Amino acid sequence: RPPLDWDALLAFLAQRAIGSVESVDAHAYRRVVSLGSGERRCEGWIEVLRSRKRHTVVATLSASLAGAVPRTLAGIRRLFDLDCRPDEVARVLGALSAAHPGLRVAGAFDGFEIAVRTIVGQQVSVAAAKTIAARLATRFGAAVATPFDSLTHSFPDAGALAALDGAALAGVGLTAGRARAIVALARAVRDGGVSLRSDAPVEDTLAQLARLPGVGPWTVQMIAMRALGWPDAFPAADLGVLRALGVRSAARAEQVSQRWRPWRSYAVMHLRAGQRPAQPGAGVRTRPAAPATATAPGVSR
């Protein structure tokens, strides 16, 4: 559904792309894909571009993913937030969304991968988080043959990381605390205690995540936003959000954010994109809107 701020979405993904797993240029997003397990595992690559003629994105899948086409397309829809209703979001965000109409929330091709990346990114720069995530992929992920020199490995799944100890993960540059958190998350996902599927019950999943060691409110909200696709997530303590709002406390940010419900995840993307919000009453609704009804449009949009 137009509009789609493709350039801003690609820029966001490019800034965070994991070397060996993902690559982004001015026109396309590419990544290694690994789905399933054991004999049913499908591995390959995808390339996603925006069509110049229609309101669609064009996805190319390697032949090796022929047995997992529906799951692959579903992952692409989540990653690029193709089920978004930009008209409904804009009605609530008002002036905040004016600079980037159609800005989407970059989601997750794989929820577990995004959750691990979120823990890796705690209190470190984006560049440092990318470096550590790339080390995780090349040391613990599977080698995958692709026609792209920059795409060589899949990101390790929950089973692979659950089998490790904190010392092994600390070897890629993680602090002991973050290494323990990743192992705990991996074991919870492997054993079924935590589901990071987009259809997982949000409130229960957030409560389960919050009980894991090293997983605080910021991490929980970022996982809700990107891995679970929750449109009303709000990491109130996020430094970029605080700076954009011009406030110093998470409590104040949380208070200000109420006027953007139930689309606060989109507000976060706009705030991070550098657009300062309008003052209350300047084209921004001050009361929460009713939740949107979920729809299931066709694959090509």
C-alpha positions as CSV (number, residue, x, y, z in Angstrom):
1,R,0.0,0.0,0.0
2,P,1.6,3.3,-1.0
3,P,3.4,5.3,0.1
4,L,6.5,3.3,0.8
5,D,9.7,5.1,1.9
6,W,12.0,2.5,0.3
7,D,15.1,4.6,0.4
8,A,14.8,5.2,4.2
9,L,14.1,1.5,4.8
10,L,17.1,0.4,2.8
11,A,19.3,3.0,4.6
12,F,18.2,1.6,8.0
13,L,18.9,-2.0,6.9
14,A,22.2,-1.0,5.3
15,Q,23.4,0.7,8.5
16,R,22.8,-2.6,10.4
17,A,23.6,-5.2,7.8
18,I,25.6,-8.2,9.1
19,G,28.6,-8.9,7.0
20,S,28.5,-12.4,5.5
21,V,24.8,-12.7,6.1
22,E,23.3,-9.5,4.5
23,S,24.3,-6.9,1.9
24,V,22.6,-3.7,0.9
25,D,23.3,-1.4,-2.0
26,A,21.4,1.7,-3.3
27,H,18.7,-0.5,-4.9
28,A,18.6,-4.0,-3.4
29,Y,18.7,-6.0,-0.1
30,R,20.2,-9.4,-0.2
31,R,20.7,-12.0,2.5
32,V,21.4,-15.7,3.2
33,V,18.3,-17.6,4.2
34,S,18.2,-20.8,6.3
35,L,14.8,-22.3,7.1
36,G,13.8,-25.5,8.9
37,S,16.1,-28.0,10.5
38,G,17.8,-31.4,9.8
39,E,16.8,-33.0,6.5
40,R,14.1,-30.4,6.0
41,R,16.4,-27.5,6.2
42,C,16.4,-25.2,3.1
43,E,19.3,-22.8,2.6
44,G,19.9,-20.2,-0.1
45,W,19.7,-16.5,-0.8
46,I,17.1,-13.8,-1.6
47,E,17.3,-10.5,-3.4
48,V,14.6,-7.8,-2.9
49,L,14.2,-4.7,-5.0
50,R,11.4,-2.1,-5.4
51,S,9.5,-2.2,-8.7
52,R,9.8,1.0,-10.7
53,K,6.4,0.5,-12.4
54,R,4.0,-0.7,-9.7
55,H,3.5,-0.5,-5.9
56,T,5.3,-3.8,-5.4
57,V,8.6,-5.2,-4.3
58,V,10.2,-7.8,-6.5
59,A,11.8,-10.8,-4.7
60,T,14.2,-13.3,-6.3
61,L,14.8,-16.6,-4.5
62,S,17.5,-19.1,-5.2
63,A,16.3,-22.4,-6.6
64,S,17.4,-24.1,-3.4
65,L,14.5,-22.4,-1.6
66,A,11.9,-23.9,-3.8
67,G,10.7,-26.1,-1.0
68,A,10.2,-23.1,1.3
69,V,8.6,-20.4,-0.9
70,P,5.7,-19.5,1.4
71,R,7.9,-19.2,4.5
72,T,10.4,-17.2,2.5
73,L,7.8,-14.7,1.2
74,A,6.3,-14.4,4.7
75,G,9.8,-13.5,6.0
76,I,10.2,-10.8,3.3
77,R,6.7,-9.4,4.2
78,R,7.8,-9.1,7.9
79,L,11.2,-7.7,7.1
80,F,9.8,-4.9,4.9
81,D,6.6,-4.4,6.9
82,L,4.5,-4.9,3.8
83,D,1.3,-5.4,5.7
84,C,1.5,-1.8,7.0
85,R,-1.5,0.6,6.6
86,P,0.4,3.8,6.1
87,D,-2.8,5.9,5.9
88,E,-3.9,4.7,9.4
89,V,-0.4,5.3,10.8
90,A,-0.3,8.8,9.3
91,R,-3.7,9.8,10.7
92,V,-2.3,9.2,14.2
93,L,1.3,10.4,13.9
94,G,0.3,13.5,12.0
95,A,3.1,16.0,11.5
96,L,5.7,13.5,12.9
97,S,5.3,11.4,9.8
98,A,5.4,14.3,7.3
99,A,9.1,14.1,6.4
100,H,9.0,10.4,5.6
101,P,5.6,9.4,4.4
102,G,5.3,5.7,4.2
103,L,8.2,4.9,6.5
104,R,8.0,1.3,7.7
105,V,9.2,-0.5,10.7
106,A,12.1,-2.7,9.7
107,G,11.1,-6.1,10.9
108,A,12.7,-9.5,11.1
109,F,13.2,-12.2,8.5
110,D,13.9,-14.4,11.6
111,G,12.7,-13.3,15.0
112,F,15.5,-15.1,16.9
113,E,18.2,-13.5,14.8
114,I,16.8,-10.0,15.6
115,A,16.5,-10.8,19.3
116,V,20.1,-11.9,19.5
117,R,21.2,-8.8,17.5
118,T,19.2,-6.6,20.0
119,I,21.1,-8.1,23.0
120,V,24.4,-7.7,21.1
121,G,23.5,-4.0,20.5
122,Q,23.0,-3.2,24.2
123,Q,25.0,-0.1,25.1
124,V,27.4,-0.4,22.1
125,S,27.5,1.5,18.8
126,V,25.8,0.2,15.7
127,A,29.2,-0.4,14.1
128,A,30.4,-2.5,17.0
129,A,27.2,-4.5,17.1
130,K,27.5,-5.3,13.4
131,T,31.1,-6.5,13.9
132,I,30.1,-8.8,16.7
133,A,27.1,-10.1,14.9
134,A,29.2,-10.9,11.9
135,R,31.7,-12.9,14.1
136,L,28.7,-14.8,15.5
137,A,27.7,-15.7,12.0
138,T,31.0,-16.8,10.6
139,R,32.0,-18.8,13.7
140,F,28.7,-20.5,14.6
141,G,26.5,-20.2,11.5
142,A,26.5,-22.5,8.5
143,A,28.5,-21.8,5.4
144,V,26.1,-21.3,2.4
145,A,27.1,-21.1,-1.2
146,T,25.8,-18.0,-3.0
147,P,26.7,-16.1,-6.2
148,F,27.5,-13.1,-4.1
149,D,31.0,-12.7,-2.5
150,S,29.6,-10.8,0.4
151,L,27.1,-13.5,1.4
152,T,28.7,-16.6,2.8
153,H,27.0,-17.7,6.1
154,S,23.6,-18.1,7.7
155,F,23.0,-16.6,11.1
156,P,23.2,-19.3,13.8
157,D,19.8,-20.6,15.0
158,A,18.7,-21.2,18.6
159,G,19.9,-24.8,18.6
160,A,23.4,-23.8,17.6
161,L,23.8,-21.0,20.2
162,A,22.0,-23.0,23.0
163,A,24.7,-25.6,22.7
164,L,27.4,-23.1,23.6
165,D,28.6,-21.6,26.9
166,G,29.2,-18.0,27.8
167,A,33.0,-18.4,27.3
168,A,32.6,-19.4,23.7
169,L,30.4,-16.4,22.9
170,A,32.6,-14.0,24.9
171,G,35.3,-14.9,22.3
172,V,33.5,-12.9,19.6
173,G,33.7,-9.7,21.7
174,L,30.6,-10.0,23.9
175,T,30.7,-9.1,27.6
176,A,30.1,-12.0,30.0
177,G,26.7,-10.7,30.8
178,R,25.5,-10.4,27.2
179,A,27.0,-13.8,26.4
180,R,24.9,-15.3,29.3
181,A,21.8,-13.5,28.1
182,I,22.2,-14.9,24.5
183,V,22.7,-18.4,25.7
184,A,19.7,-18.1,28.0
185,L,17.5,-16.7,25.2
186,A,18.7,-19.5,22.8
187,R,17.9,-22.2,25.3
188,A,14.5,-20.7,26.1
189,V,13.6,-20.6,22.3
190,R,15.0,-24.1,21.7
191,D,13.1,-25.6,24.6
192,G,9.8,-23.8,23.7
193,G,9.7,-21.4,26.7
194,V,9.9,-18.4,24.4
195,S,8.4,-18.0,20.9
196,L,9.7,-15.3,18.7
197,R,7.3,-15.9,15.9
198,S,5.3,-12.9,14.7
199,D,2.0,-14.7,15.8
200,A,3.2,-15.2,19.3
201,P,1.1,-13.7,22.1
202,V,2.8,-10.3,22.7
203,E,2.1,-9.7,26.4
204,D,3.0,-13.2,27.4
205,T,6.1,-13.2,25.3
206,L,7.3,-9.9,26.7
207,A,6.9,-11.2,30.2
208,Q,8.9,-14.3,29.4
209,L,11.6,-12.3,27.8
210,A,11.8,-9.9,30.8
211,R,12.5,-12.9,33.1
212,L,15.7,-13.8,31.2
213,P,19.0,-12.6,32.6
214,G,20.4,-9.5,31.0
215,V,17.1,-8.7,29.2
216,G,15.8,-5.3,30.4
217,P,12.9,-3.0,29.2
218,W,14.8,-1.5,26.3
219,T,15.7,-4.9,24.9
220,V,12.2,-6.3,25.4
221,Q,10.6,-3.3,23.6
222,M,13.1,-3.5,20.7
223,I,12.4,-7.3,20.3
224,A,8.6,-6.5,20.4
225,M,9.1,-3.9,17.7
226,R,11.2,-5.8,15.2
227,A,11.0,-9.5,16.0
228,L,7.3,-9.7,17.0
229,G,6.1,-6.9,14.7
230,W,4.2,-5.2,17.5
231,P,3.1,-1.8,16.2
232,D,2.8,-0.2,19.7
233,A,6.3,-1.0,21.1
234,F,8.1,1.9,22.6
235,P,11.7,1.7,23.9
236,A,11.4,4.8,26.1
237,A,15.0,4.7,27.3
238,D,16.4,4.7,23.8
239,L,19.0,7.4,23.5
240,G,17.9,8.4,20.0
241,V,14.3,8.7,21.1
242,L,15.2,10.8,24.1
243,R,17.3,13.1,22.0
244,A,14.6,13.5,19.3
245,L,12.0,14.2,21.9
246,G,14.2,16.7,23.8
247,V,13.5,15.0,27.1
248,R,15.9,13.4,29.7
249,S,13.9,10.6,31.3
250,A,12.2,7.5,30.0
251,A,9.2,8.3,32.1
252,R,8.7,11.6,30.3
253,A,9.2,9.9,26.9
254,E,6.6,7.3,27.8
255,Q,4.2,10.1,28.7
256,V,4.8,12.0,25.5
257,S,4.4,8.8,23.4
258,Q,0.8,8.2,24.5
259,R,-0.6,10.4,21.7
260,W,0.9,8.1,19.1
261,R,-0.7,4.9,20.3
262,P,-1.3,2.3,18.8
263,W,1.5,3.1,16.3
264,R,4.4,4.0,18.6
265,S,6.8,1.6,16.8
266,Y,6.3,3.8,13.7
267,A,6.9,6.9,15.9
268,V,10.2,5.5,16.9
269,M,11.3,5.0,13.3
270,H,10.3,8.6,12.5
271,L,12.1,10.0,15.6
272,R,15.2,8.1,14.7
273,A,15.0,9.4,11.2
274,G,15.6,12.9,12.6
275,Q,12.1,14.4,12.5
276,R,11.3,16.3,15.6
277,P,7.7,15.8,16.7
278,A,5.2,18.6,16.6
279,Q,3.9,20.0,19.9
280,P,0.6,18.7,21.1
281,G,-2.2,20.2,19.1
282,A,-0.1,20.8,16.0
283,G,-1.6,18.2,13.8
284,V,-1.0,15.3,16.1
285,R,-3.8,13.3,17.6
286,T,-3.7,13.3,21.4
287,R,-6.0,10.3,22.0
288,P,-5.2,6.7,21.2
289,A,-6.7,5.3,18.0
290,A,-8.6,2.0,17.9
291,P,-6.3,-0.9,16.9
292,A,-6.3,-1.5,13.2
293,T,-8.0,-4.6,11.8
294,A,-5.4,-7.0,10.5
295,T,-5.6,-7.8,6.8
296,A,-4.0,-10.3,4.5
297,P,-3.3,-8.7,1.1
298,G,-1.5,-10.5,-1.7
299,V,2.2,-11.2,-1.8
300,S,3.2,-8.6,-4.4
301,R,2.8,-5.0,-3.3
